Amino acid sequence: MKKLFKILNPLLILSLMMGTMPMAVQAQPSQLVSTQSALDAVQINAERERINDLLARTDVQEQLVNYGVEMSEVEARVAAMSDQEVLQMADQLDNMPAGANAVIGALLTVFIVLLITDLLGLTNVYPFTR
């Protein structure tokens, strides 16, 4: 019996010490994910993908090369952009005119306004309206 206690006592002491020691790897408490933060993450990923798709176009790459920008540098900078910067760039892409120039639009607007006022007889700008 004493022989059994000699073997069992150190094992019991070791198991008690191991049970009271804090574990090195503990599970971190998880936090609830709100619906808005999940939607924001999806939107940011979609916008980042849209920017990468735009940069993958050959005409955009040719224009960047003409400006002296290397594509590897562009890809690295896009990958390093924060979420706020991605959203800001996507907003700027949405507000840019598609293939139009603001000067041409302004000139066309002035032309149409002068044409209408000339047809109404308020101005005498275009001789073809008489």
N, C-alpha and C positions, 0 to 999 in steps of 0.2 A: 504494500500500500504506500509506503514511504517512497518507493521508487516511482510510483505513479504520480505522487504529489510533486516530486522533484522535476518531473517532466511537465506536468500540468500547470504548476505555479508560474513559471516564466512565460508560458504561452498565454495564461490569463492576464498577467501583468502587461504583456506586450499588446494584447487585444484591447485592454482598457486604455492604454496610452494612445493607441492608434485611433480609438473611438473619440477621445477628447481633443485630439489635434485638429486644427482647422484644415480643411482640404485645400490644396493649392488651386485646384480648378473647381470653381463653383459656377453654377448656372447663373447667368445674369438675369435680373428681373426683366421680363419683356414688357414693352409698353404697347398700348393699344394704338393702332394706326387709324387715323381719321380718314373718312372718305375723301375729304378735300385734299389731304396730303397725298393720298394715292392717286387722285386725278391729276394733281399738279405734277407728280413724278411721271405719269404717262404722257402728259402734255409736253413736258420738257424733253422727254426722250423722242417724241414725235417731231418736235421742232429741231432738235439736234440732228435727227435723221434727214429732215427736209433741207437743212443747211448743207449736210454732207452730200445729198443728192444734187443740190445746186452746184456745188464745187466739183462734182464728178462730170459735169457737162463739158464737152470739148471746147465749146465757144468760150465758156467762162475760164477754163484752163489756159486757152490761148491768150485771152486778154490779160490774165495775171502774169503770164510769161512775158507779154509785151511790156508790162509795167516793171519787169525785173524781179518778180516775186517767185520764189521756188515753191513748188507744190508741197514738198515735205515740210517746209516751214509753215505753210498755211494749215496743213493737216494737224501739225503739232499745236498750233495756236487754237484751232477749233476744239481740239481735244482738251485743252487746258482752260477753256472758257467756263466760268461759273454758271450756275443755273439762271441767275439774274441777267447775265450778259447774253445767254442764249435767247431768253425771252425778249430782250431788248432788240437783238438783231433780227429775230423773226418778225417783230412788230415793224421794224424799219423795212424789211422785205415786203411786208403786206402793204405799206404805204407808198412804195416806190411805183412810179408809172411803168406800165408794161410796154416797153418798146416806144414810148412817146417822149417827147421833149417838152418841158414846161414852157419854153419860149414859143414853140410852135403853137401850143394850145392857147397861149395868151394872144398871139397875133391873130389866130383864127377867131377868137372871141371878139377882138377889136374889129376885125373885118366884118363879122356878122352884125355887130351893133351898129357900125357905120352904114352898112347896107340897109338895115331896117329903118334907121332914121332918114336915110336918103330916099327910100321908097315912100316914107310918110311925108316927105317934103320938108323936114326939119333941117336938113343939111344939104349941101350941094357938093359932094365929094366925088362921086363916080358919074362920069358922063353917060355910061351905058344904061342908067336907070331912068333917063328922061324919055 
